[in-house]
Amino acid sequence: MKIFPTTTLIKLRPAYLALLLVLCSISVPTMAQEFANWVTGAMDDNEGYFAATVNDSTSIFGQYCYTGSGQCLWLLAVNINCEDGSRYPVLINGDGGSAQMEIVCKKLGDKPRYVFSNFDAINNSVRSSKKFIGFAFPLESGLFEVNRFLLDGAPEAIGRMKALSNSKKKKGGGGTSSYKL
């Protein structure tokens, strides 16, 4: 499964363009759009749609919805190594409150990616925060690595992504195709 979208956006911020050039080859999506600090678009192979943001460290946080299955997930791409399939704790803090959650490592080649195990919990944290959300990872060294993301544009981007996903799902049939998470 290719989690990161392959996109070219007309009005890209430099961080988005740099990240996309590094992560994937460039192709033109049919419905990419920018909402403040968030971007929506189609995933590779038209598997579904995403709404995501990139912070100043080029880490990515976003929601990805697969049209075939109707499943959505929250994904965090940071440069903290992990063992594929392992579960890790993460502390979450935003202007809407804080929580402890669990994330699951999903390696894409040698790149660590994290999927939140409780979709509703992270979704509620994002919805209750308006300005930012941060994630603190406990490291083996005893220190924490913290990644923060701006949320301005998130409700609009997620709404747009859901609308795209729902419209494709209605056209595509009953969601009976196979997919990998």
N, CA and C atoms as a LAMMPS dump frame, in Angstrom:
ITEM: TIMESTEP
0
ITEM: NUMBER OF ATOMS
543
ITEM: BOX BOUNDS ff ff ff
-5.0000000000000000e+02 5.0000000000000000e+02
-5.0000000000000000e+02 5.0000000000000000e+02
-5.0000000000000000e+02 5.0000000000000000e+02
ITEM: ATOMS id mol type element x y z
1 1 1 N 0.837 -1.175 0
2 1 2 C 0 0 0
3 1 3 C 0.88 1.234 0
4 2 1 N 0.555 2.196 -0.789
5 2 2 C 1.283 3.451 -0.821
6 2 3 C 0.507 4.462 0
7 3 1 N 1.035 4.832 1.148
8 3 2 C 0.309 5.725 2.038
9 3 3 C 0.419 7.17 1.592
10 4 1 N 1.584 7.582 1.074
11 4 2 C 1.762 8.969 0.707
12 4 3 C 1.238 9.235 -0.679
13 5 1 N 0.558 10.355 -0.825
14 5 2 C -0.005 10.699 -2.12
15 5 3 C 1.061 11.167 -3.086
16 6 1 N 0.834 10.912 -4.346
17 6 2 C 1.687 11.45 -5.394
18 6 3 C 0.932 12.629 -5.975
19 7 1 N 1.415 13.852 -5.731
20 7 2 C 0.652 15.017 -6.168
21 7 3 C 1.539 16.136 -6.663
22 8 1 N 0.95 16.98 -7.476
23 8 2 C 1.535 18.261 -7.844
24 8 3 C 0.448 19.285 -7.61
25 9 1 N 0.707 20.28 -6.797
26 9 2 C -0.274 21.311 -6.525
27 9 3 C 0.173 22.608 -7.163
28 10 1 N -0.76 23.359 -7.675
29 10 2 C -0.429 24.591 -8.367
30 10 3 C 0.113 25.647 -7.412
31 11 1 N -0.49 25.824 -6.247
32 11 2 C -0.072 26.867 -5.316
33 11 3 C 0.598 26.252 -4.091
34 12 1 N 1.565 25.387 -4.283
35 12 2 C 2.232 24.694 -3.187
36 12 3 C 3.139 25.616 -2.397
37 13 1 N 3.156 25.419 -1.096
38 13 2 C 4.148 26.072 -0.268
39 13 3 C 5.458 25.314 -0.479
40 14 1 N 6.601 25.951 -0.291
41 14 2 C 7.892 25.29 -0.521
42 14 3 C 8.056 23.993 0.268
43 15 1 N 7.568 23.936 1.51
44 15 2 C 7.721 22.713 2.312
45 15 3 C 6.959 21.551 1.686
46 16 1 N 5.755 21.817 1.188
47 16 2 C 4.982 20.756 0.549
48 16 3 C 5.699 20.243 -0.695
49 17 1 N 6.156 21.168 -1.513
50 17 2 C 6.821 20.781 -2.753
51 17 3 C 8.081 19.985 -2.481
52 18 1 N 8.901 20.451 -1.535
53 18 2 C 10.132 19.73 -1.202
54 18 3 C 9.816 18.33 -0.706
55 19 1 N 8.829 18.211 0.164
56 19 2 C 8.472 16.908 0.704
57 19 3 C 7.954 15.978 -0.382
58 20 1 N 7.082 16.491 -1.219
59 20 2 C 6.529 15.649 -2.272
60 20 3 C 7.586 15.211 -3.27
61 21 1 N 8.535 16.082 -3.579
62 21 2 C 9.605 15.701 -4.493
63 21 3 C 10.479 14.606 -3.906
64 22 1 N 10.71 14.659 -2.595
65 22 2 C 11.532 13.652 -1.934
66 22 3 C 10.799 12.329 -1.806
67 23 1 N 9.514 12.37 -1.47
68 23 2 C 8.775 11.149 -1.168
69 23 3 C 8.263 10.395 -2.388
70 24 1 N 8.011 11.1 -3.457
71 24 2 C 7.359 10.409 -4.561
72 24 3 C 7.617 11.093 -5.883
73 25 1 N 7.287 10.381 -6.939
74 25 2 C 7.384 10.989 -8.262
75 25 3 C 6.176 11.899 -8.447
76 26 1 N 6.298 12.846 -9.341
77 26 2 C 5.244 13.835 -9.52
78 26 3 C 4.293 13.411 -10.634
79 27 1 N 3.008 13.436 -10.318
80 27 2 C 1.963 13.261 -11.322
81 27 3 C 0.831 14.207 -10.964
82 28 1 N -0.073 14.431 -11.861
83 28 2 C -1.119 15.412 -11.626
84 28 3 C -2.371 14.718 -11.105
85 29 1 N -2.805 15.044 -9.875
86 29 2 C -4.034 14.468 -9.353
87 29 3 C -5.238 15.203 -9.929
88 30 1 N -6.378 14.607 -9.812
89 30 2 C -7.56 15.233 -10.367
90 30 3 C -8.16 16.271 -9.43
91 31 1 N -7.985 16.156 -8.121
92 31 2 C -8.704 17.035 -7.216
93 31 3 C -7.867 17.522 -6.047
94 32 1 N -6.624 17.859 -6.218
95 32 2 C -5.799 18.367 -5.131
96 32 3 C -6.209 19.792 -4.816
97 33 1 N -6.264 20.108 -3.509
98 33 2 C -6.671 21.428 -3.072
99 33 3 C -5.949 21.785 -1.784
100 34 1 N -5.71 23.057 -1.566
101 34 2 C -5.037 23.529 -0.358
102 34 3 C -6.018 24.308 0.509
103 35 1 N -5.994 24.045 1.809
104 35 2 C -6.823 24.74 2.797
105 35 3 C -5.903 25.205 3.918
106 36 1 N -5.46 26.458 3.877
107 36 2 C -4.514 27.004 4.862
108 36 3 C -3.281 26.099 4.914
109 37 1 N -3.025 25.425 6.039
110 37 2 C -1.855 24.55 6.172
111 37 3 C -2.125 23.098 5.791
112 38 1 N -3.294 22.791 5.303
113 38 2 C -3.665 21.424 4.955
114 38 3 C -3.867 21.286 3.449
115 39 1 N -3.644 20.077 2.954
116 39 2 C -3.789 19.769 1.535
117 39 3 C -4.653 18.521 1.397
118 40 1 N -5.516 18.508 0.398
119 40 2 C -6.289 17.306 0.083
120 40 3 C -5.902 16.841 -1.309
121 41 1 N -6.129 15.577 -1.579
122 41 2 C -5.848 15.038 -2.9
123 41 3 C -6.132 13.561 -2.959
124 42 1 N -5.859 12.99 -4.116
125 42 2 C -6.061 11.561 -4.334
126 42 3 C -4.774 10.8 -4.036
127 43 1 N -4.897 9.616 -3.455
128 43 2 C -3.751 8.752 -3.213
129 43 3 C -3.321 8.084 -4.518
130 44 1 N -2.119 7.488 -4.473
131 44 2 C -1.633 6.718 -5.617
132 44 3 C -2.665 5.677 -6.033
133 45 1 N -2.718 5.404 -7.304
134 45 2 C -3.608 4.38 -7.857
135 45 3 C -5.081 4.636 -7.539
136 46 1 N -5.415 5.876 -7.186
137 46 2 C -6.792 6.241 -6.841
138 46 3 C -7.416 5.32 -5.803
139 47 1 N -6.607 4.894 -4.821
140 47 2 C -7.101 4.032 -3.747
141 47 3 C -8.044 4.781 -2.813
142 48 1 N -7.903 6.09 -2.773
143 48 2 C -8.714 6.898 -1.876
144 48 3 C -8.205 8.322 -1.859
145 49 1 N -8.531 9.025 -0.789
146 49 2 C -8.193 10.438 -0.672
147 49 3 C -7.542 10.72 0.678
148 50 1 N -6.846 11.847 0.744
149 50 2 C -6.179 12.232 1.981
150 50 3 C -6.413 13.7 2.272
151 51 1 N -6.287 14.049 3.547
152 51 2 C -6.223 15.431 4.028
153 51 3 C -5.06 15.441 4.999
154 52 1 N -4.014 16.21 4.708
155 52 2 C -2.801 16.138 5.524
156 52 3 C -2.108 17.493 5.599
157 53 1 N -1.207 17.598 6.574
158 53 2 C -0.408 18.793 6.76
159 53 3 C 1.052 18.402 6.962
160 54 1 N 1.938 19.331 6.672
161 54 2 C 3.375 19.125 6.832
162 54 3 C 3.883 20.196 7.78
163 55 1 N 4.688 19.8 8.789
164 55 2 C 5.244 20.803 9.694
165 55 3 C 6.6 21.289 9.175
166 56 1 N 7.237 22.183 9.919
167 56 2 C 8.513 22.761 9.482
168 56 3 C 9.643 21.74 9.423
169 57 1 N 9.476 20.585 10.078
170 57 2 C 10.486 19.518 10.046
171 57 3 C 10.189 18.5 8.953
172 58 1 N 9.237 18.794 8.099
173 58 2 C 8.754 17.934 7.01
174 58 3 C 8.129 16.625 7.487
175 59 1 N 7.638 16.607 8.723
176 59 2 C 6.837 15.479 9.193
177 59 3 C 5.413 15.694 8.694
178 60 1 N 4.677 14.597 8.542
179 60 2 C 3.324 14.66 7.982
180 60 3 C 2.329 14.094 8.984
181 61 1 N 1.171 14.732 9.072
182 61 2 C 0.063 14.244 9.887
183 61 3 C -1.196 14.404 9.058
184 62 1 N -1.995 13.338 8.971
185 62 2 C -3.216 13.467 8.195
186 62 3 C -4.124 12.261 8.267
187 63 1 N -5.281 12.433 7.655
188 63 2 C -6.287 11.38 7.576
189 63 3 C -6.339 10.87 6.139
190 64 1 N -6.397 9.547 6.001
191 64 2 C -6.419 8.883 4.704
192 64 3 C -7.64 7.974 4.664
193 65 1 N -8.478 8.116 3.627
194 65 2 C -9.684 7.299 3.5
195 65 3 C -9.623 6.502 2.206
196 66 1 N -9.905 5.206 2.31
197 66 2 C -9.85 4.278 1.184
198 66 3 C -11.258 4.055 0.657
199 67 1 N -11.477 4.358 -0.617
200 67 2 C -12.818 4.298 -1.179
201 67 3 C -13.345 2.874 -1.314
202 68 1 N -12.497 1.922 -1.606
203 68 2 C -12.954 0.543 -1.78
204 68 3 C -13.535 -0.054 -0.513
205 69 1 N -12.888 0.203 0.612
206 69 2 C -13.325 -0.38 1.879
207 69 3 C -14.162 0.583 2.711
208 70 1 N -14.051 1.867 2.42
209 70 2 C -14.73 2.862 3.248
210 70 3 C -13.992 3.138 4.547
211 71 1 N -12.808 2.55 4.726
212 71 2 C -12.027 2.715 5.952
213 71 3 C -11.179 3.979 5.898
214 72 1 N -11.052 4.631 7.044
215 72 2 C -10.181 5.797 7.176
216 72 3 C -9.19 5.552 8.304
217 73 1 N -8.038 6.206 8.224
218 73 2 C -7.049 6.106 9.287
219 73 3 C -6.333 7.442 9.442
220 74 1 N -5.816 7.665 10.645
221 74 2 C -4.962 8.823 10.918
222 74 3 C -3.532 8.331 10.882
223 75 1 N -2.686 9.027 10.139
224 75 2 C -1.306 8.621 9.949
225 75 3 C -0.364 9.741 10.368
226 76 1 N 0.738 9.35 10.982
227 76 2 C 1.779 10.277 11.394
228 76 3 C 3.097 9.782 10.809
229 77 1 N 3.736 10.615 10.01
230 77 2 C 5.02 10.267 9.393
231 77 3 C 6.089 11.167 9.988
232 78 1 N 6.885 10.599 10.881
233 78 2 C 7.985 11.314 11.524
234 78 3 C 9.248 10.485 11.358
235 79 1 N 10.375 11.105 11.582
236 79 2 C 11.646 10.407 11.389
237 79 3 C 12.12 9.775 12.695
238 80 1 N 11.283 8.921 13.269
239 80 2 C 11.618 8.169 14.472
240 80 3 C 11.482 6.697 14.11
241 81 1 N 12.58 5.977 14.163
242 81 2 C 12.576 4.591 13.712
243 81 3 C 11.697 3.719 14.6
244 82 1 N 11.193 2.643 14.021
245 82 2 C 10.322 1.724 14.745
246 82 3 C 10.417 0.334 14.117
247 83 1 N 9.841 -0.622 14.796
248 83 2 C 9.793 -1.99 14.281
249 83 3 C 8.412 -2.226 13.688
250 84 1 N 8.372 -2.645 12.429
251 84 2 C 7.112 -2.838 11.717
252 84 3 C 6.15 -3.707 12.526
253 85 1 N 4.937 -3.215 12.706
254 85 2 C 3.901 -3.943 13.431
255 85 3 C 3.902 -3.714 14.931
256 86 1 N 4.943 -3.089 15.469
257 86 2 C 5.013 -2.84 16.91
258 86 3 C 4.125 -1.669 17.307
259 87 1 N 3.679 -1.719 18.562
260 87 2 C 2.813 -0.673 19.117
261 87 3 C 3.634 0.199 20.06
262 88 1 N 3.367 1.513 19.999
263 88 2 C 4.121 2.47 20.806
264 88 3 C 3.162 3.476 21.445
265 89 1 N 3.509 3.969 22.643
266 89 2 C 2.704 5.031 23.246
267 89 3 C 3.096 6.388 22.661
268 90 1 N 2.169 7.303 22.637
269 90 2 C 2.447 8.676 22.225
270 90 3 C 1.563 9.596 23.067
271 91 1 N 2.132 10.7 23.512
272 91 2 C 1.372 11.706 24.242
273 91 3 C 0.906 12.753 23.246
274 92 1 N -0.34 13.154 23.385
275 92 2 C -0.924 14.124 22.466
276 92 3 C -1.36 15.336 23.267
277 93 1 N -1.043 16.518 22.752
278 93 2 C -1.449 17.744 23.407
279 93 3 C -1.864 18.757 22.35
280 94 1 N -2.958 19.407 22.6
281 94 2 C -3.433 20.464 21.717
282 94 3 C -4.143 21.506 22.539
283 95 1 N -4.578 22.557 21.903
284 95 2 C -5.289 23.579 22.647
285 95 3 C -6.664 23.096 23.095
286 96 1 N -7.074 21.902 22.668
287 96 2 C -8.332 21.305 23.106
288 96 3 C -8.167 20.258 24.194
289 97 1 N -6.941 19.998 24.657
290 97 2 C -6.709 19.023 25.712
291 97 3 C -5.572 18.078 25.378
292 98 1 N -5.334 17.123 26.278
293 98 2 C -4.245 16.172 26.088
294 98 3 C -4.738 14.756 26.337
295 99 1 N -3.966 13.779 25.833
296 99 2 C -4.327 12.372 25.984
297 99 3 C -3.095 11.513 25.714
298 100 1 N -3.172 10.272 26.145
299 100 2 C -2.162 9.275 25.806
300 100 3 C -2.841 8.302 24.866
301 101 1 N -2.179 7.991 23.751
302 101 2 C -2.746 7.061 22.774
303 101 3 C -1.696 6.059 22.343
304 102 1 N -2.136 5.119 21.527
305 102 2 C -1.251 4.092 20.997
306 102 3 C -1.177 4.237 19.484
307 103 1 N 0.037 4.072 18.962
308 103 2 C 0.257 4.096 17.524
309 103 3 C 0.922 2.792 17.111
310 104 1 N 0.715 2.406 15.863
311 104 2 C 1.276 1.165 15.337
312 104 3 C 2.234 1.523 14.209
313 105 1 N 3.434 0.959 14.257
314 105 2 C 4.438 1.205 13.225
315 105 3 C 4.073 0.458 11.957
316 106 1 N 4.129 1.164 10.849
317 106 2 C 3.931 0.571 9.529
318 106 3 C 5.073 1.065 8.66
319 107 1 N 6.033 0.198 8.378
320 107 2 C 7.194 0.589 7.567
321 107 3 C 6.806 0.635 6.096
322 108 1 N 7.249 1.691 5.439
323 108 2 C 7.133 1.824 3.988
324 108 3 C 8.548 1.769 3.472
325 109 1 N 8.99 0.59 3.07
326 109 2 C 10.41 0.41 2.767
327 109 3 C 11.16 0.543 4.083
328 110 1 N 12.068 1.509 4.167
329 110 2 C 12.774 1.732 5.428
330 110 3 C 12.245 2.968 6.159
331 111 1 N 11.15 3.562 5.685
332 111 2 C 10.59 4.771 6.29
333 111 3 C 9.55 4.418 7.356
334 112 1 N 9.741 4.915 8.583
335 112 2 C 8.763 4.64 9.634
336 112 3 C 7.511 5.499 9.485
337 113 1 N 6.363 4.882 9.575
338 113 2 C 5.077 5.562 9.553
339 113 3 C 4.255 5.008 10.704
340 114 1 N 3.4 5.83 11.266
341 114 2 C 2.614 5.416 12.427
342 114 3 C 1.132 5.612 12.159
343 115 1 N 0.339 4.585 12.463
344 115 2 C -1.105 4.641 12.333
345 115 3 C -1.684 4.622 13.749
346 116 1 N -2.624 5.518 14.032
347 116 2 C -3.262 5.559 15.346
348 116 3 C -4.211 4.38 15.479
349 117 1 N -4.093 3.646 16.584
350 117 2 C -4.908 2.447 16.762
351 117 3 C -6.359 2.775 17.109
352 118 1 N -6.617 3.952 17.675
353 118 2 C -7.981 4.337 18.026
354 118 3 C -8.364 5.569 17.199
355 119 1 N -9.006 5.323 16.073
356 119 2 C -9.37 6.393 15.145
357 119 3 C -10.221 7.456 15.837
358 120 1 N -11.232 7.032 16.582
359 120 2 C -12.146 7.989 17.206
360 120 3 C -11.438 8.891 18.21
361 121 1 N -10.495 8.335 18.968
362 121 2 C -9.785 9.133 19.977
363 121 3 C -8.946 10.232 19.331
364 122 1 N -8.169 9.906 18.309
365 122 2 C -7.355 10.935 17.655
366 122 3 C -8.244 11.892 16.867
367 123 1 N -9.301 11.395 16.273
368 123 2 C -10.23 12.246 15.545
369 123 3 C -10.843 13.289 16.489
370 124 1 N -11.237 12.849 17.689
371 124 2 C -11.795 13.774 18.68
372 124 3 C -10.758 14.791 19.138
373 125 1 N -9.51 14.369 19.29
374 125 2 C -8.449 15.304 19.691
375 125 3 C -8.246 16.379 18.629
376 126 1 N -8.259 15.983 17.381
377 126 2 C -8.094 16.956 16.287
378 126 3 C -9.289 17.895 16.242
379 127 1 N -10.479 17.36 16.362
380 127 2 C -11.693 18.184 16.282
381 127 3 C -11.816 19.157 17.445
382 128 1 N -11.334 18.767 18.626
383 128 2 C -11.468 19.648 19.792
384 128 3 C -10.373 20.709 19.855
385 129 1 N -9.316 20.544 19.1
386 129 2 C -8.234 21.534 19.048
387 129 3 C -8.446 22.424 17.824
388 130 1 N -8.127 23.684 17.956
389 130 2 C -8.359 24.631 16.865
390 130 3 C -7.072 25.141 16.228
391 131 1 N -6.007 25.315 17.016
392 131 2 C -4.792 25.95 16.514
393 131 3 C -3.68 24.962 16.191
394 132 1 N -3.427 24.01 17.09
395 132 2 C -2.298 23.103 16.902
396 132 3 C -2.562 21.786 17.613
397 133 1 N -1.753 20.79 17.252
398 133 2 C -1.726 19.516 17.965
399 133 3 C -0.274 19.052 17.972
400 134 1 N 0.155 18.48 19.092
401 134 2 C 1.529 18.02 19.222
402 134 3 C 1.578 16.571 19.685
403 135 1 N 2.647 15.892 19.293
404 135 2 C 2.842 14.487 19.637
405 135 3 C 4.204 14.327 20.274
406 136 1 N 4.249 13.736 21.468
407 136 2 C 5.512 13.506 22.178
408 136 3 C 5.79 12.008 22.2
409 137 1 N 6.923 11.64 21.62
410 137 2 C 7.351 10.244 21.55
411 137 3 C 8.4 9.993 22.623
412 138 1 N 8.203 9.003 23.508
413 138 2 C 9.272 8.644 24.438
414 138 3 C 10.37 7.896 23.685
415 139 1 N 11.605 8.349 23.837
416 139 2 C 12.741 7.741 23.142
417 139 3 C 13.523 6.838 24.089
418 140 1 N 14.287 5.908 23.528
419 140 2 C 15.102 4.993 24.324
420 140 3 C 16.1 5.736 25.199
421 141 1 N 16.497 6.929 24.788
422 141 2 C 17.484 7.719 25.533
423 141 3 C 16.909 8.309 26.815
424 142 1 N 15.595 8.204 27.009
425 142 2 C 14.955 8.812 28.159
426 142 3 C 14.407 10.2 27.843
427 143 1 N 14.685 10.699 26.66
428 143 2 C 14.178 11.995 26.233
429 143 3 C 12.868 11.806 25.464
430 144 1 N 12.237 12.905 25.097
431 144 2 C 11.051 12.895 24.25
432 144 3 C 11.357 13.645 22.966
433 145 1 N 10.778 13.203 21.863
434 145 2 C 10.797 13.995 20.639
435 145 3 C 9.382 14.48 20.423
436 146 1 N 9.244 15.789 20.2
437 146 2 C 7.937 16.395 20.048
438 146 3 C 7.782 16.924 18.626
439 147 1 N 6.658 16.62 18.026
440 147 2 C 6.299 17.121 16.696
441 147 3 C 4.973 17.855 16.817
442 148 1 N 4.932 19.094 16.313
443 148 2 C 3.709 19.901 16.361
444 148 3 C 3.225 20.193 14.95
445 149 1 N 1.907 20.294 14.819
446 149 2 C 1.277 20.572 13.531
447 149 3 C 0.197 21.633 13.713
448 150 1 N 0.103 22.531 12.745
449 150 2 C -0.948 23.542 12.755
450 150 3 C -2.24 22.921 12.239
451 151 1 N -3.354 23.345 12.818
452 151 2 C -4.646 22.778 12.438
453 151 3 C -5.517 23.728 11.626
454 152 1 N -5.034 24.943 11.344
455 152 2 C -5.868 25.828 10.542
456 152 3 C -6.037 25.245 9.143
457 153 1 N -7.282 25.125 8.744
458 153 2 C -7.616 24.507 7.463
459 153 3 C -7.996 23.04 7.591
460 154 1 N -7.744 22.419 8.742
461 154 2 C -8.034 20.989 8.918
462 154 3 C -9.518 20.655 8.731
463 155 1 N -10.446 21.369 9.39
464 155 2 C -11.863 20.986 9.215
465 155 3 C -12.309 21.055 7.75
466 156 1 N -11.881 22.093 7.036
467 156 2 C -12.267 22.235 5.637
468 156 3 C -11.62 21.144 4.771
469 157 1 N -10.345 20.872 5.01
470 157 2 C -9.649 19.845 4.225
471 157 3 C -10.242 18.463 4.475
472 158 1 N -10.502 18.148 5.729
473 158 2 C -11.083 16.838 6.061
474 158 3 C -12.492 16.721 5.482
475 159 1 N -13.26 17.802 5.575
476 159 2 C -14.602 17.803 4.982
477 159 3 C -14.56 17.575 3.481
478 160 1 N -13.624 18.24 2.811
479 160 2 C -13.471 18.074 1.364
480 160 3 C -13.058 16.649 1.02
481 161 1 N -12.089 16.111 1.771
482 161 2 C -11.619 14.748 1.537
483 161 3 C -12.752 13.746 1.752
484 162 1 N -13.548 13.925 2.779
485 162 2 C -14.676 13.015 3.041
486 162 3 C -15.704 13.091 1.908
487 163 1 N -15.97 14.301 1.429
488 163 2 C -16.916 14.466 0.329
489 163 3 C -16.412 13.752 -0.925
490 164 1 N -15.121 13.912 -1.226
491 164 2 C -14.54 13.221 -2.385
492 164 3 C -14.627 11.709 -2.212
493 165 1 N -14.29 11.245 -1.024
494 165 2 C -14.303 9.816 -0.737
495 165 3 C -15.719 9.243 -0.844
496 166 1 N -16.684 9.963 -0.291
497 166 2 C -18.074 9.498 -0.338
498 166 3 C -18.625 9.493 -1.761
499 167 1 N -18.277 10.506 -2.555
500 167 2 C -18.781 10.547 -3.927
501 167 3 C -18.179 9.417 -4.761
502 168 1 N -16.934 9.105 -4.539
503 168 2 C -16.265 8.012 -5.264
504 168 3 C -16.842 6.666 -4.826
505 169 1 N -17.107 6.532 -3.534
506 169 2 C -17.651 5.287 -2.991
507 169 3 C -19.019 4.985 -3.599
508 170 1 N -19.856 5.999 -3.739
509 170 2 C -21.186 5.797 -4.321
510 170 3 C -21.092 5.348 -5.769
511 171 1 N -20.142 5.914 -6.511
512 171 2 C -19.969 5.548 -7.916
513 171 3 C -19.314 4.18 -8.059
514 172 1 N -18.446 3.821 -7.102
515 172 2 C -17.617 2.65 -7.243
516 172 3 C -18.242 1.344 -6.887
517 173 1 N -19.352 1.326 -6.209
518 173 2 C -19.968 0.053 -5.855
519 173 3 C -19.984 -0.172 -4.36
520 174 1 N -19.99 -1.432 -3.961
521 174 2 C -20.224 -1.798 -2.574
522 174 3 C -19.014 -1.933 -1.706
523 175 1 N -17.857 -1.488 -2.096
524 175 2 C -16.69 -1.575 -1.232
525 175 3 C -16.193 -2.987 -1.049
526 176 1 N -16.227 -3.789 -2.097
527 176 2 C -15.852 -5.184 -1.967
528 176 3 C -14.454 -5.492 -2.453
529 177 1 N -13.709 -4.473 -2.879
530 177 2 C -12.349 -4.749 -3.372
531 177 3 C -11.39 -4.911 -2.199
532 178 1 N -10.276 -5.605 -2.441
533 178 2 C -9.268 -5.848 -1.409
534 178 3 C -8.416 -4.604 -1.181
535 179 1 N -7.9 -4.471 0.013
536 179 2 C -7.001 -3.382 0.342
537 179 3 C -6.059 -3.849 1.435
538 180 1 N -4.954 -3.141 1.596
539 180 2 C -3.965 -3.475 2.62
540 180 3 C -3.775 -2.282 3.519
541 181 1 N -3.69 -2.513 4.805
542 181 2 C -3.384 -1.47 5.787
543 181 3 C -2.063 -1.745 6.42
